[in-house]
Amino acid sequence: MEIWFCFRVTEVERSVGTAAPGAAGAAAGGSRGLSPSPAPSSPSTPVATSSPSASVSSVSSSPSPSTSASVLVAGLDKSVLQIRDWLTVEEEMLRQQSVVVGDVDDIMHLLDKQKNVLRELEQKKPQLDELVHTAENLRADTNRQQLHGKVTKLREHWDETNSKVMQRKTQLDMMLGDSQRYEAKRNEVEVWLARMETRLERMRAVGHTADVLEAQLREQKSFHAELHQYKHHIELFNQLTQKLIAVYQQDDTTRVKKMTETINQRYNNLNTSIINRGKLLHSAMNSLHNFDRSLDKFLAWLSEAESSMEGLEAEADRLGGRRDPGALRRPQHQLK
């Protein structure tokens, strides 16, 4: 919004000053008209005399000092209103500003706007100073004192607006730095999460042999340990998020909240998945150990049964045809 002041101090001084010299000139002309005229050189040459009525007419056609002053005061008042309205618009735009916290591009765009406003304020400052200076020279009567009061309030309004814009720019500079750190940490965490998710997806199904299960358990423990070690970085990222939400709560923090929530959910999913896989692996290993123990017991019993049969057969051979059918049936019954 361009503001052109409708006055200049030098022009005003000329408009006010022209009335007095004009009146003095008219008075001088009147006295000259009343003084004796020189003798004519020839009877045929007409003598020119100044008319008092002409002098009065010239004075009345010149602007009076009071009229020039009224025009000046009206111009000053109009300029004050123009600047005040412009400052009010800038303050209202500043009040309605809302930037997406964590969005570096959005913050930089708004930061450029604040710099432009500050630049415009700086460029118009000489015009304000000129307005104040002119008002200082017009403190003679009541109306002019009222105008001086308006100009004083306008200067205070100007300083207040400039201070608010500077504060907002400083805040945006800080927000930009905090958001850049947040984005850098977020990118780092997301790269790590993607790598761990890929590792988890490539893990093979639970094995059925002791060697495979032992290798899978070592893999699961290593994965879980890395998750636990990286938890510190997740906590740092959450601290950055909480700082952005707390410090810049007047702006839009929805983006950082959603992105942080997503990252925490991915981390928790990894942790839950690897814990569940560990339970499955331990269960499979326990089942395999139980089977091995049962097999060992069976093989021990089978060996004992074979020994008993061999003993019975040897006894039968020693006794010849006299065999004990009941003794032979007992091992056979156990096998069944």
Residue frames as qw, qx, qy, qz and C-alpha x, y, z in Angstrom:
[[0.000, 0.891, 0.455, 0.000, 0.00, 0.00, 0.00],
 [0.462, 0.237, 0.007, 0.854, 1.76, 3.14, -1.22],
 [0.197, -0.850, -0.394, 0.289, 1.26, 6.35, 0.77],
 [0.413, 0.398, 0.111, 0.812, 2.02, 9.70, -0.79],
 [0.205, -0.571, -0.431, 0.668, 1.95, 12.60, 1.61],
 [0.263, 0.778, 0.456, 0.342, -0.11, 15.47, 0.26],
 [0.155, -0.987, 0.034, 0.016, 2.23, 18.14, 1.53],
 [0.735, 0.195, -0.197, 0.619, 5.83, 19.33, 1.60],
 [0.403, -0.670, -0.281, 0.556, 7.23, 21.70, 4.21],
 [0.273, -0.210, 0.253, 0.904, 8.86, 24.04, 1.69],
 [0.045, -0.421, -0.638, -0.643, 5.73, 24.24, -0.43],
 [0.341, -0.746, -0.567, 0.074, 3.65, 25.03, 2.63],
 [0.389, -0.539, -0.103, 0.740, 6.05, 27.74, 3.70],
 [0.150, 0.041, 0.432, 0.888, 5.86, 29.31, 0.24],
 [0.179, -0.575, -0.672, -0.432, 2.04, 29.15, 0.23],
 [0.396, -0.761, -0.426, 0.287, 1.85, 30.77, 3.66],
 [0.429, -0.436, 0.060, 0.789, 4.62, 33.28, 2.95],
 [0.250, 0.327, 0.512, 0.754, 3.23, 34.62, -0.33],
 [0.144, -0.825, -0.535, -0.115, 0.38, 36.45, 1.39],
 [0.393, -0.773, -0.107, 0.486, 2.53, 38.87, 3.41],
 [0.363, -0.220, 0.393, 0.816, 4.90, 39.90, 0.58],
 [0.129, 0.520, 0.660, 0.526, 1.90, 40.43, -1.69],
 [0.224, -0.878, -0.417, 0.077, 0.30, 42.75, 0.82],
 [0.429, -0.622, 0.102, 0.647, 3.53, 44.69, 1.29],
 [0.334, 0.077, 0.552, 0.761, 3.95, 45.04, -2.46],
 [0.010, 0.719, 0.609, 0.334, 0.40, 46.30, -2.78],
 [0.325, -0.855, -0.229, 0.333, 1.02, 48.89, -0.07],
 [0.424, -0.381, 0.314, 0.759, 4.17, 50.06, -1.78],
 [0.221, 0.362, 0.639, 0.642, 2.30, 50.36, -5.08],
 [0.127, -0.845, -0.518, -0.046, -0.40, 52.43, -3.36],
 [0.361, -0.757, -0.018, 0.544, 2.11, 54.93, -1.98],
 [0.370, -0.099, 0.500, 0.777, 3.71, 55.17, -5.34],
 [0.112, 0.611, 0.655, 0.431, 0.33, 56.05, -6.86],
 [0.232, -0.903, -0.334, 0.136, -0.10, 58.87, -4.32],
 [0.479, -0.475, 0.164, 0.719, 3.35, 60.49, -4.94],
 [0.324, 0.784, -0.056, -0.527, 3.72, 63.42, -7.48],
 [0.843, 0.352, 0.335, 0.232, 4.27, 62.38, -11.05],
 [0.438, -0.295, 0.296, 0.796, 7.24, 63.71, -13.05],
 [0.317, 0.636, -0.021, -0.703, 6.57, 66.53, -15.59],
 [0.806, 0.419, 0.415, 0.051, 5.49, 65.23, -18.97],
 [0.454, -0.256, 0.443, 0.729, 8.07, 65.62, -21.76],
 [0.051, -0.091, -0.555, -0.825, 5.44, 66.48, -24.30],
 [0.496, 0.072, 0.263, -0.825, 1.78, 67.54, -24.19],
 [0.735, 0.163, -0.430, -0.498, 0.86, 64.65, -26.49],
 [0.416, 0.157, -0.875, 0.190, 2.34, 61.97, -24.15],
 [0.672, -0.549, -0.270, -0.418, -0.30, 60.50, -21.76],
 [0.083, -0.507, 0.689, -0.511, 0.60, 60.19, -18.10],
 [0.687, -0.185, -0.692, -0.125, 0.05, 56.67, -16.54],
 [0.294, -0.468, 0.489, -0.675, -1.18, 56.67, -12.96],
 [0.266, -0.063, -0.954, 0.121, -1.83, 53.73, -10.63],
 [0.530, -0.459, -0.265, -0.662, -5.37, 53.26, -9.42],
 [0.291, -0.346, 0.702, -0.551, -5.96, 52.58, -5.70],
 [0.853, 0.053, 0.185, -0.485, -8.81, 50.23, -6.64],
 [0.784, 0.416, -0.460, -0.033, -6.42, 48.08, -8.70],
 [0.152, 0.450, -0.758, 0.447, -4.10, 47.71, -5.69],
 [0.579, -0.161, 0.523, -0.605, -6.93, 46.57, -3.47],
 [0.897, 0.241, -0.102, -0.355, -8.04, 44.06, -6.10],
 [0.600, 0.456, -0.641, 0.146, -4.58, 42.50, -6.28],
 [0.132, -0.352, 0.747, -0.549, -4.45, 42.08, -2.53],
 [0.732, -0.008, 0.356, -0.581, -7.86, 40.45, -2.35],
 [0.856, 0.342, -0.304, -0.240, -6.97, 37.93, -5.07],
 [0.310, 0.460, -0.782, 0.282, -3.94, 36.62, -3.10],
 [0.720, -0.352, -0.597, -0.039, -4.59, 33.61, -0.69],
 [0.376, -0.784, 0.231, -0.437, -4.77, 34.65, 2.92],
 [0.111, 0.435, -0.841, 0.302, -2.45, 33.04, 5.53],
 [0.575, -0.072, 0.609, -0.541, -5.42, 31.50, 7.35],
 [0.859, 0.354, -0.045, -0.368, -6.63, 29.79, 4.15],
 [0.539, 0.531, -0.650, 0.069, -3.16, 28.33, 3.42],
 [0.159, -0.346, 0.803, -0.459, -2.87, 27.08, 7.00],
 [0.756, 0.076, 0.375, -0.531, -6.27, 25.39, 6.79],
 [0.815, 0.448, -0.311, -0.196, -5.25, 23.60, 3.60],
 [0.281, 0.518, -0.763, 0.266, -2.03, 22.50, 5.27],
 [0.424, -0.214, 0.702, -0.531, -3.80, 21.16, 8.37],
 [0.854, 0.236, 0.139, -0.442, -6.30, 19.27, 6.20],
 [0.685, 0.519, -0.510, -0.038, -3.46, 17.72, 4.19],
 [0.030, 0.440, -0.805, 0.396, -1.62, 16.69, 7.32],
 [0.634, -0.064, 0.531, -0.558, -4.75, 15.15, 8.80],
 [0.869, 0.358, -0.122, -0.319, -5.36, 13.16, 5.62],
 [0.493, 0.523, -0.680, 0.144, -1.78, 11.85, 5.64],
 [0.269, -0.330, 0.751, -0.504, -2.12, 10.80, 9.28],
 [0.806, 0.112, 0.318, -0.486, -5.26, 8.82, 8.47],
 [0.776, 0.484, -0.372, -0.161, -3.61, 7.15, 5.47],
 [0.281, 0.475, -0.780, 0.295, -0.59, 5.99, 7.45],
 [0.466, -0.204, 0.644, -0.571, -2.71, 4.90, 10.40],
 [0.874, 0.225, 0.088, -0.421, -4.93, 2.78, 8.13],
 [0.674, 0.499, -0.545, 0.009, -1.90, 1.18, 6.50],
 [0.016, 0.411, -0.798, 0.441, -0.36, 0.32, 9.87],
 [0.668, -0.054, 0.462, -0.580, -3.67, -1.13, 11.05],
 [0.877, 0.341, -0.191, -0.281, -3.88, -3.37, 7.98],
 [0.473, 0.495, -0.699, 0.207, -0.32, -4.61, 8.54],
 [0.255, -0.303, 0.732, -0.554, -1.05, -5.37, 12.19],
 [0.811, 0.093, 0.251, -0.520, -4.22, -7.26, 11.30],
 [0.800, 0.425, -0.413, -0.097, -2.36, -9.35, 8.72],
 [0.201, 0.468, -0.768, 0.389, 0.30, -10.04, 11.33],
 [0.518, -0.184, 0.579, -0.602, -2.32, -11.12, 13.85],
 [0.882, 0.224, 0.113, -0.400, -3.95, -13.53, 11.38],
 [0.428, 0.577, -0.691, -0.084, -0.66, -15.12, 10.29],
 [0.838, -0.283, 0.430, -0.179, -0.32, -18.84, 10.89],
 [0.381, 0.595, -0.685, -0.177, 2.56, -20.96, 9.64],
 [0.968, -0.076, -0.209, -0.114, 2.89, -24.76, 9.53],
 [0.396, -0.740, 0.541, -0.058, 5.49, -25.56, 12.18],
 [0.710, -0.183, 0.658, 0.174, 8.10, -27.97, 10.85],
 [0.665, 0.614, 0.368, 0.212, 7.47, -27.00, 7.22],
 [0.486, -0.379, 0.162, 0.770, 10.73, -25.27, 6.27],
 [0.226, 0.319, 0.517, 0.761, 9.44, -23.97, 2.91],
 [0.204, -0.798, -0.513, -0.242, 6.30, -22.46, 4.45],
 [0.495, -0.731, -0.155, 0.443, 8.32, -20.75, 7.19],
 [0.444, -0.170, 0.304, 0.825, 10.83, -19.30, 4.72],
 [0.094, 0.552, 0.562, 0.609, 7.98, -17.96, 2.56],
 [0.325, -0.868, -0.371, -0.057, 6.41, -16.16, 5.51],
 [0.577, -0.528, 0.018, 0.623, 9.82, -14.94, 6.66],
 [0.353, 0.190, 0.396, 0.826, 10.32, -13.25, 3.30],
 [0.127, -0.767, -0.483, -0.403, 6.98, -11.46, 3.78],
 [0.504, -0.790, -0.205, 0.282, 8.11, -10.13, 7.16],
 [0.533, -0.240, 0.217, 0.782, 11.34, -8.86, 5.64],
 [0.180, 0.475, 0.481, 0.715, 9.37, -7.03, 2.94],
 [0.305, -0.856, -0.394, -0.137, 7.16, -5.34, 5.55],
 [0.574, -0.633, -0.021, 0.519, 10.22, -4.23, 7.52],
 [0.448, 0.052, 0.367, 0.814, 11.81, -2.92, 4.35],
 [0.002, -0.681, -0.487, -0.547, 8.65, -0.95, 3.52],
 [0.453, -0.836, -0.276, 0.143, 8.52, 0.49, 7.02],
 [0.574, -0.409, 0.141, 0.696, 12.11, 1.58, 6.73],
 [0.319, 0.296, 0.457, 0.776, 11.52, 3.18, 3.33],
 [0.164, -0.763, -0.442, -0.444, 8.52, 5.16, 4.60],
 [0.551, -0.551, -0.365, 0.508, 10.20, 6.28, 7.82],
 [0.276, -0.045, 0.076, 0.957, 11.53, 9.56, 6.29],
 [0.213, -0.484, -0.479, -0.701, 7.97, 10.46, 5.29],
 [0.562, -0.656, -0.500, 0.058, 6.82, 9.93, 8.86],
 [0.516, -0.341, -0.177, 0.766, 9.70, 12.03, 10.17],
 [0.097, 0.211, 0.277, 0.932, 8.73, 14.82, 7.76],
 [0.395, -0.613, -0.541, -0.419, 5.15, 14.63, 8.94],
 [0.603, -0.588, -0.396, 0.366, 6.23, 14.89, 12.58],
 [0.412, -0.128, 0.008, 0.902, 8.56, 17.79, 11.81],
 [0.081, -0.401, -0.390, -0.825, 5.80, 19.71, 10.05],
 [0.515, -0.663, -0.516, -0.173, 3.38, 19.11, 12.89],
 [0.576, -0.400, -0.299, 0.647, 5.97, 20.44, 15.34],
 [0.205, 0.022, 0.132, 0.970, 5.97, 23.74, 13.44],
 [0.310, -0.417, -0.459, -0.721, 2.18, 24.05, 13.64],
 [0.424, -0.387, -0.745, 0.340, 1.60, 24.03, 17.38],
 [0.030, 0.208, -0.092, 0.973, 0.33, 27.60, 17.52],
 [0.541, -0.194, 0.042, -0.817, -3.44, 27.22, 17.96],
 [0.673, -0.135, 0.594, -0.419, -5.82, 24.58, 19.35],
 [0.889, 0.388, 0.023, -0.241, -6.54, 22.81, 16.06],
 [0.531, 0.636, -0.546, 0.129, -2.87, 22.50, 15.34],
 [0.264, -0.457, 0.751, -0.396, -2.20, 21.14, 18.83],
 [0.845, 0.075, 0.389, -0.359, -4.83, 18.47, 18.23],
 [0.798, 0.550, -0.239, -0.056, -3.10, 17.57, 14.97],
 [0.160, 0.637, -0.702, 0.274, 0.21, 17.36, 16.80],
 [0.597, -0.254, 0.646, -0.402, -1.39, 14.92, 19.26],
 [0.910, 0.321, 0.126, -0.231, -2.57, 12.75, 16.35],
 [0.585, 0.659, -0.462, 0.105, 0.90, 12.76, 14.83],
 [0.190, -0.549, 0.731, -0.359, 2.43, 11.78, 18.18],
 [0.786, -0.023, 0.516, -0.340, 0.03, 8.83, 18.49],
 [0.831, 0.527, -0.118, -0.131, 0.80, 7.89, 14.90],
 [0.291, 0.666, -0.660, 0.191, 4.52, 7.75, 15.65],
 [0.462, -0.319, 0.735, -0.380, 3.80, 5.51, 18.65],
 [0.874, 0.266, 0.266, -0.308, 1.60, 3.33, 16.44],
 [0.637, 0.662, -0.395, -0.018, 4.41, 3.14, 13.87],
 [0.004, 0.571, -0.769, 0.287, 6.97, 2.10, 16.49],
 [0.669, -0.110, 0.611, -0.409, 4.58, -0.48, 17.93],
 [0.876, 0.426, 0.044, -0.222, 3.91, -2.00, 14.51],
 [0.462, 0.681, -0.558, 0.103, 7.60, -2.07, 13.67],
 [0.277, -0.454, 0.768, -0.358, 8.32, -3.79, 17.00],
 [0.817, 0.083, 0.445, -0.358, 5.64, -6.45, 16.38],
 [0.802, 0.559, -0.184, -0.101, 6.95, -7.19, 12.91],
 [0.219, 0.656, -0.686, 0.224, 10.49, -7.46, 14.26],
 [0.524, -0.287, 0.700, -0.392, 9.36, -9.81, 17.04],
 [0.890, 0.279, 0.236, -0.275, 7.53, -12.01, 14.53],
 [0.629, 0.656, -0.416, 0.027, 10.58, -12.10, 12.26],
 [0.079, -0.560, 0.762, -0.315, 12.77, -13.09, 15.21],
 [0.725, -0.064, 0.568, -0.385, 10.29, -15.81, 16.14],
 [0.866, 0.467, -0.002, -0.180, 10.22, -17.11, 12.56],
 [0.353, 0.686, -0.623, 0.127, 14.04, -17.17, 12.47],
 [0.344, -0.364, 0.789, -0.356, 14.05, -19.32, 15.60],
 [0.823, 0.191, 0.385, -0.371, 11.25, -21.51, 14.25],
 [0.705, 0.614, -0.327, -0.136, 13.18, -22.04, 11.03],
 [0.139, 0.567, -0.783, 0.215, 16.24, -23.27, 12.91],
 [0.526, -0.140, 0.722, -0.427, 14.19, -25.54, 15.18],
 [0.836, 0.374, 0.174, -0.362, 12.24, -26.92, 12.21],
 [0.556, 0.633, -0.537, -0.054, 15.42, -27.63, 10.26],
 [0.098, -0.403, 0.860, -0.298, 16.80, -29.59, 13.22],
 [0.695, 0.097, 0.535, -0.471, 13.49, -31.42, 13.51],
 [0.797, 0.515, -0.114, -0.293, 13.48, -32.32, 9.81],
 [0.333, 0.598, -0.726, 0.066, 17.09, -33.51, 9.91],
 [0.302, -0.233, 0.846, -0.373, 16.36, -35.78, 12.88],
 [0.770, 0.268, 0.334, -0.474, 13.13, -37.02, 11.32],
 [0.695, 0.570, -0.388, -0.202, 14.92, -38.00, 8.10],
 [0.110, 0.489, -0.839, 0.210, 17.62, -39.79, 10.11],
 [0.499, -0.055, 0.732, -0.461, 15.05, -41.75, 12.15],
 [0.795, 0.398, 0.118, -0.442, 12.96, -42.65, 9.08],
 [0.529, 0.566, -0.625, -0.098, 16.01, -44.04, 7.26],
 [0.075, -0.313, 0.889, -0.325, 16.84, -46.21, 10.27],
 [0.642, 0.138, 0.528, -0.539, 13.22, -47.39, 10.63],
 [0.761, 0.490, -0.201, -0.375, 13.04, -48.34, 6.94],
 [0.355, 0.492, -0.793, 0.056, 16.25, -50.39, 7.25],
 [0.254, -0.150, 0.849, -0.439, 14.99, -52.21, 10.35],
 [0.728, 0.283, 0.287, -0.554, 11.59, -52.90, 8.78],
 [0.673, 0.514, -0.473, -0.242, 13.34, -54.42, 5.76],
 [0.113, 0.383, -0.885, 0.239, 15.46, -56.63, 8.04],
 [0.493, 0.019, 0.679, -0.543, 12.37, -57.84, 9.86],
 [0.773, 0.402, 0.006, -0.490, 10.56, -58.66, 6.63],
 [0.568, 0.522, -0.628, -0.101, 13.51, -60.74, 5.38],
 [0.316, -0.352, 0.816, -0.333, 13.61, -62.96, 8.46],
 [0.425, 0.023, -0.837, -0.344, 12.73, -66.56, 7.57],
 [0.758, -0.405, -0.213, -0.464, 9.90, -68.53, 9.10],
 [0.556, -0.575, 0.541, -0.261, 10.55, -70.30, 12.40],
 [0.412, 0.412, -0.801, -0.139, 12.78, -73.31, 11.82],
 [0.911, -0.233, -0.123, -0.318, 12.35, -76.95, 12.94],
 [0.855, 0.060, -0.352, 0.375, 15.90, -77.96, 13.78],
 [0.580, -0.696, -0.149, 0.397, 18.09, -76.94, 16.66],
 [0.522, -0.083, 0.229, 0.817, 20.79, -75.39, 14.45],
 [0.073, 0.544, 0.440, 0.710, 18.31, -73.21, 12.54],
 [0.414, -0.815, -0.387, -0.123, 16.48, -72.17, 15.71],
 [0.616, -0.531, -0.074, 0.577, 19.69, -71.23, 17.48],
 [0.368, 0.119, 0.301, 0.872, 20.76, -69.04, 14.51],
 [0.132, -0.662, -0.469, -0.569, 17.34, -67.38, 14.40],
 [0.535, -0.761, -0.325, 0.170, 17.44, -66.69, 18.14],
 [0.539, -0.304, 0.065, 0.783, 20.83, -65.00, 17.79],
 [0.156, 0.362, 0.423, 0.816, 19.42, -62.87, 14.96],
 [0.331, -0.757, -0.486, -0.286, 16.35, -61.97, 17.03],
 [0.583, -0.649, -0.216, 0.439, 18.44, -60.96, 20.05],
 [0.438, -0.071, 0.205, 0.872, 20.73, -58.79, 17.90],
 [0.025, -0.542, -0.485, -0.686, 17.74, -57.07, 16.32],
 [0.461, -0.778, -0.423, -0.057, 16.09, -56.45, 19.68],
 [0.592, -0.459, -0.096, 0.656, 19.33, -55.07, 21.15],
 [0.281, 0.160, 0.293, 0.900, 19.67, -52.56, 18.28],
 [0.234, -0.700, -0.494, -0.460, 16.07, -51.45, 18.83],
 [0.575, -0.714, -0.315, 0.248, 16.80, -50.87, 22.50],
 [0.534, -0.248, 0.068, 0.806, 20.00, -48.92, 21.77],
 [0.140, 0.327, 0.395, 0.847, 18.26, -46.65, 19.24],
 [0.251, -0.749, -0.613, 0.010, 15.46, -45.79, 21.66],
 [0.358, -0.535, -0.130, 0.754, 17.56, -42.82, 22.82],
 [0.108, -0.007, 0.433, 0.895, 17.28, -41.24, 19.36],
 [0.202, -0.561, -0.710, -0.373, 13.50, -41.75, 19.36],
 [0.373, -0.714, -0.451, 0.384, 13.32, -39.94, 22.71],
 [0.276, -0.343, 0.127, 0.889, 15.42, -37.05, 21.37],
 [0.018, -0.265, -0.616, -0.741, 13.11, -36.77, 18.38],
 [0.304, -0.686, -0.656, -0.079, 10.09, -36.67, 20.70],
 [0.369, -0.598, -0.239, 0.670, 11.76, -33.90, 22.72],
 [0.145, -0.067, 0.362, 0.918, 12.23, -31.82, 19.56],
 [0.177, -0.487, -0.699, -0.493, 8.55, -32.31, 18.77],
 [0.377, -0.708, -0.547, 0.241, 7.42, -31.28, 22.24],
 [0.313, -0.401, -0.016, 0.861, 9.58, -28.15, 22.04],
 [0.007, 0.159, 0.516, 0.841, 8.00, -27.11, 18.74],
 [0.302, -0.601, -0.692, -0.261, 4.49, -27.69, 20.12],
 [0.426, -0.659, -0.424, 0.453, 5.16, -25.77, 23.33],
 [0.292, -0.363, 0.088, 0.880, 7.07, -22.79, 21.91],
 [0.132, 0.074, -0.451, -0.879, 4.99, -22.26, 18.75],
 [0.156, 0.381, 0.885, -0.217, 1.55, -23.20, 20.02],
 [0.305, 0.623, 0.185, -0.696, 0.02, -20.12, 18.36],
 [0.358, 0.457, -0.582, -0.570, 0.89, -21.57, 14.95],
 [0.909, 0.105, -0.145, -0.376, -0.15, -24.81, 13.24],
 [0.209, -0.525, 0.820, -0.093, 1.58, -27.78, 14.93],
 [0.897, 0.130, 0.213, -0.364, -0.67, -30.48, 13.38],
 [0.727, 0.551, -0.409, -0.028, 2.03, -31.61, 10.95],
 [0.159, 0.518, -0.765, 0.349, 4.72, -32.32, 13.56],
 [0.618, -0.187, 0.560, -0.520, 2.20, -34.07, 15.81],
 [0.914, 0.276, 0.057, -0.291, 1.09, -36.47, 13.05],
 [0.628, 0.575, -0.514, 0.103, 4.60, -37.18, 11.79],
 [0.079, -0.474, 0.758, -0.441, 5.92, -37.88, 15.28],
 [0.760, -0.054, 0.430, -0.484, 2.94, -40.09, 16.05],
 [0.879, 0.406, -0.186, -0.167, 3.62, -42.10, 12.88],
 [0.404, 0.573, -0.663, 0.262, 7.30, -42.57, 13.74],
 [0.364, -0.349, 0.697, -0.510, 6.51, -43.68, 17.29],
 [0.874, 0.117, 0.225, -0.414, 3.96, -46.16, 15.94],
 [0.770, 0.496, -0.402, -0.013, 6.48, -47.66, 13.51],
 [0.126, 0.519, -0.746, 0.399, 9.06, -48.03, 16.28],
 [0.586, -0.184, 0.578, -0.537, 6.52, -49.68, 18.59],
 [0.907, 0.279, -0.040, -0.314, 5.43, -52.05, 15.80],
 [0.567, 0.525, -0.615, 0.157, 9.04, -53.15, 15.28],
 [0.142, -0.410, 0.738, -0.517, 9.50, -53.71, 18.99],
 [0.762, -0.010, 0.382, -0.523, 6.26, -55.69, 19.32],
 [0.858, 0.398, -0.246, -0.211, 7.02, -57.81, 16.23],
 [0.445, 0.498, -0.702, 0.246, 10.52, -58.79, 17.33],
 [0.363, -0.298, 0.687, -0.555, 9.31, -59.64, 20.84],
 [0.859, 0.141, 0.206, -0.447, 6.59, -61.88, 19.42],
 [0.748, 0.479, -0.457, -0.035, 9.10, -63.55, 17.11],
 [0.082, 0.482, -0.776, 0.399, 11.34, -64.23, 20.09],
 [0.639, -0.122, 0.535, -0.540, 8.44, -65.93, 21.88],
 [0.898, 0.326, -0.071, -0.288, 7.74, -68.12, 18.85],
 [0.536, 0.548, -0.623, 0.155, 11.41, -69.09, 18.57],
 [0.185, -0.380, 0.760, -0.494, 11.66, -69.97, 22.27],
 [0.794, 0.043, 0.339, -0.503, 8.46, -71.99, 22.07],
 [0.845, 0.430, -0.288, -0.137, 9.78, -73.89, 19.06],
 [0.305, 0.531, -0.726, 0.312, 13.09, -74.51, 20.81],
 [0.456, -0.259, 0.656, -0.543, 11.32, -75.77, 23.94],
 [0.891, 0.202, 0.107, -0.392, 9.17, -78.07, 21.86],
 [0.697, 0.510, -0.502, 0.047, 12.26, -79.41, 20.16],
 [0.009, 0.462, -0.766, 0.447, 13.96, -79.97, 23.53],
 [0.690, -0.088, 0.478, -0.537, 10.90, -81.77, 24.87],
 [0.894, 0.349, -0.150, -0.237, 10.84, -83.98, 21.80],
 [0.462, 0.546, -0.664, 0.219, 14.51, -84.73, 22.22],
 [0.289, -0.350, 0.726, -0.517, 14.00, -85.67, 25.88],
 [0.837, 0.096, 0.281, -0.459, 11.05, -87.89, 25.02],
 [0.796, 0.478, -0.362, -0.084, 13.07, -89.51, 22.26],
 [0.174, 0.530, -0.754, 0.346, 15.95, -90.11, 24.63],
 [0.558, -0.190, 0.615, -0.524, 13.61, -91.77, 27.12],
 [0.894, 0.277, 0.050, -0.348, 12.09, -93.91, 24.43],
 [0.639, 0.545, -0.538, 0.069, 15.47, -94.96, 23.09],
 [0.106, -0.452, 0.770, -0.438, 16.61, -95.79, 26.63],
 [0.740, -0.009, 0.470, -0.482, 13.52, -97.89, 27.20],
 [0.850, 0.439, -0.184, -0.225, 13.93, -99.57, 23.81],
 [0.365, 0.563, -0.712, 0.208, 17.50, -100.43, 24.62],
 [0.371, -0.284, 0.736, -0.491, 16.38, -101.84, 27.93],
 [0.849, 0.195, 0.225, -0.437, 13.66, -103.86, 26.22],
 [0.719, 0.526, -0.448, -0.068, 16.11, -105.24, 23.70],
 [0.072, 0.482, -0.799, 0.351, 18.40, -106.26, 26.51],
 [0.622, -0.091, 0.579, -0.518, 15.53, -108.02, 28.23],
 [0.875, 0.361, -0.039, -0.319, 14.61, -109.88, 25.07],
 [0.515, 0.564, -0.638, 0.101, 18.15, -110.92, 24.49],
 [0.207, -0.372, 0.783, -0.454, 18.33, -112.21, 28.07],
 [0.777, 0.092, 0.385, -0.490, 15.10, -114.17, 27.67],
 [0.814, 0.475, -0.281, -0.182, 16.26, -115.70, 24.43],
 [0.274, 0.532, -0.762, 0.247, 19.53, -116.73, 26.00],
 [0.459, -0.204, 0.697, -0.511, 17.68, -118.28, 28.93],
 [0.860, 0.263, 0.128, -0.418, 15.38, -120.12, 26.52],
 [0.661, 0.531, -0.530, -0.027, 18.31, -121.52, 24.61],
 [0.002, 0.443, -0.813, 0.378, 19.88, -122.70, 27.83],
 [0.565, -0.021, 0.645, -0.514, 16.71, -124.46, 29.01],
 [0.148, 0.061, 0.914, 0.374, 16.02, -125.96, 25.64],
 [0.178, -0.427, -0.699, -0.545, 12.33, -126.46, 24.93],
 [0.315, -0.653, -0.622, 0.295, 11.13, -125.23, 28.30],
 [0.154, 0.286, 0.068, 0.943, 10.26, -121.58, 27.65],
 [0.002, 0.510, 0.610, -0.606, 8.13, -119.23, 29.72],
 [0.200, 0.585, 0.565, 0.546, 5.48, -117.81, 27.33],
 [0.232, -0.907, -0.342, 0.088, 4.43, -115.16, 29.89],
 [0.476, -0.591, 0.157, 0.632, 7.95, -113.74, 30.10],
 [0.361, 0.113, 0.549, 0.745, 8.04, -113.30, 26.33],
 [0.029, 0.738, 0.592, 0.322, 4.64, -111.65, 26.19],
 [0.324, -0.799, -0.251, 0.441, 5.57, -108.90, 28.72],
 [0.282, -0.389, 0.312, 0.820, 8.11, -107.08, 26.46],
 [0.120, 0.320, 0.710, 0.616, 5.82, -107.49, 23.49],
 [0.147, -0.796, -0.587, 0.023, 2.96, -105.93, 25.42],
 [0.309, -0.697, -0.049, 0.645, 5.16, -102.94, 26.39],
 [0.251, -0.088, 0.525, 0.808, 6.08, -102.41, 22.74],
 [0.000, -0.579, -0.709, -0.403, 2.43, -102.26, 21.84]]
